[in-house]
Every structure is written in structure tokens, then in C-alpha cells.
Amino acid sequence: MITDASRCPCGTGLVYGECCARWHRGETAPTAEALMRSRYSAFAVGDADYLLATWHASTRPSDLEFEAGMRWRRLDVLATSAGGPFDREGVVEFEARWSQDGDRGVLHEVSEFVREGGRWFYLRGTH
């Protein structure tokens, strides 16, 4: 179980309470990369409400279920393009390592984000 004093799953080196927990609790992520990291952490802690709230309405699923036994192990941000506090769009490329029922793997994705009304939203990802 991840607590505020635990190392944040997103890989910044900060503790969860000083990192992604603040976004999960309602503060606005200032960049596309911060939103992507917080979404990864939301998968790691099982926060489906946050994931749905930060998914753009045009591509958001009606609900979200987590795969049983899936454990997110590490996030590596490979590249970012735009996505700053004054941009309207951004792209983040990352690798997310996972394990499930003795299997291990890597999800490689290039994620697109848009900023509307001062908030970043996940639009879509290409694997």
C-alpha cells in the first residue's frame, strides 16, 4: 500500500504526498508530463476516478476496471514535446514496467495531451 510517506510510483524520487498525491487530491497538474506521471501513479494506486477525470471527454471510456494482479513497477519518461504551462498540446513518450501473475512486461506509449480551461487532459496514446 502506498502512503503519503512512500516513494511516489512516478519515479521523481519525491514522496507520494509531495508529488502525485496533490494532483490526485484536486490540484491542477501544471504540465503534460506532470499529468502523465500522476496518471501512471493513479494506475499504481488504483485511483480510477482520477484517471477518468483527467481523460479528455472525447476519448474517455464510460468506466475503467483494473486488471486483477497487475502491478506497475517503474516509469521511465523517454521524451516530451511541448506540454508546458502555456502550451495547448503536449506529447509524452514513456515506458511503464509491469508484472502480473509471474509475467513481466513493458508498455511503451506516446501519449497526447490537450489543455482546456487551464487543465491538462489525456487525449490518446499510441503503443
C-alpha positions in Angstrom: 0.0 0.0 0.0 1.3 3.5 -0.9 1.1 6.1 1.8 1.9 9.8 1.6 5.4 8.9 3.1 6.1 6.2 0.5 8.3 7.0 -2.6 6.0 8.2 -5.4 5.4 5.5 -8.1 6.0 8.0 -10.9 9.8 7.9 -10.4 10.6 11.5 -9.5 12.2 10.5 -6.2 9.8 12.5 -4.1 7.4 11.0 -1.6 3.9 10.4 -2.8 2.4 13.1 -0.5 4.6 15.8 -2.1 4.3 14.5 -5.6 1.3 12.9 -7.4 -0.9 12.8 -4.3 -1.6 16.5 -4.6 -2.8 16.1 -8.2 -5.0 13.1 -7.1 -6.5 15.3 -4.4 -7.6 18.0 -6.8 -4.7 20.4 -7.5 -4.1 21.0 -11.2 -1.1 19.4 -12.8 0.9 22.2 -14.5 2.4 20.3 -17.4 1.5 17.4 -19.6 4.4 15.4 -18.1 3.1 16.0 -14.6 -0.3 14.8 -15.6 1.2 11.7 -17.3 3.2 10.9 -14.2 0.2 11.4 -12.0 -1.9 9.1 -14.2 0.8 6.4 -14.0 0.7 6.8 -10.2 -3.1 6.6 -10.3 -2.8 3.2 -12.1 -0.3 2.1 -9.4 -2.6 3.1 -6.5 -5.9 2.1 -8.2 -7.5 5.5 -8.5 -9.9 5.1 -11.4 -11.9 8.2 -10.5 -8.7 10.4 -11.1 -7.9 8.6 -14.4 -11.4 9.2 -15.7 -11.5 12.8 -14.5 -8.2 13.5 -16.4 -9.2 11.7 -19.6 -10.5 14.0 -22.3 -14.3 13.7 -22.8 -13.9 12.9 -26.5 -12.0 9.7 -25.8 -12.8 8.8 -22.2 -14.4 5.4 -21.6 -17.6 5.2 -19.6 -15.9 3.2 -16.9 -12.5 1.8 -16.0 -11.6 -1.5 -14.5 -8.1 -2.6 -13.3 -6.7 -6.0 -14.3 -6.5 -8.3 -11.3 -3.0 -8.8 -10.1 -1.5 -6.1 -12.3 1.4 -4.3 -10.6 3.0 -1.2 -12.1 6.7 -1.4 -11.2 8.6 1.6 -12.8 8.1 4.6 -15.1 10.7 6.0 -17.4 9.9 9.2 -19.3 11.7 9.0 -22.6 10.8 12.3 -24.3 8.4 15.2 -24.1 7.3 17.7 -26.7 5.6 21.0 -25.7 3.1 20.3 -22.9 4.3 23.3 -20.7 2.1 25.5 -18.6 1.4 27.9 -21.6 1.0 25.2 -24.3 -2.3 23.9 -25.6 -1.0 20.5 -26.6 1.8 18.2 -25.5 3.3 14.7 -26.1 5.0 12.5 -23.6 6.8 9.2 -24.6 7.3 6.7 -21.8 7.9 3.1 -20.8 6.0 1.6 -17.9 7.1 -1.7 -16.5 4.6 -4.1 -15.0 4.2 -7.5 -13.6 1.2 -9.8 -13.4 0.9 -13.4 -12.2 4.6 -14.0 -12.6 4.9 -12.3 -16.0 6.7 -9.1 -16.6 6.5 -6.6 -19.5 6.9 -3.1 -20.7 4.2 -0.8 -22.0 5.8 1.7 -24.5 3.4 4.6 -25.3 3.5 8.0 -26.9 0.7 9.9 -25.2 -1.1 13.0 -26.5 -2.4 15.7 -24.1 -4.5 18.8 -24.5 -5.0 21.7 -22.2 -8.5 23.2 -21.9 -9.7 25.6 -19.3 -6.3 25.7 -17.7 -6.3 21.9 -17.1 -4.4 19.1 -18.9 -6.2 16.1 -20.2 -5.0 12.8 -21.6 -6.3 12.5 -25.2 -4.9 9.3 -26.6 -1.9 7.1 -26.7 -0.1 5.1 -29.4 1.6 1.9 -28.4 
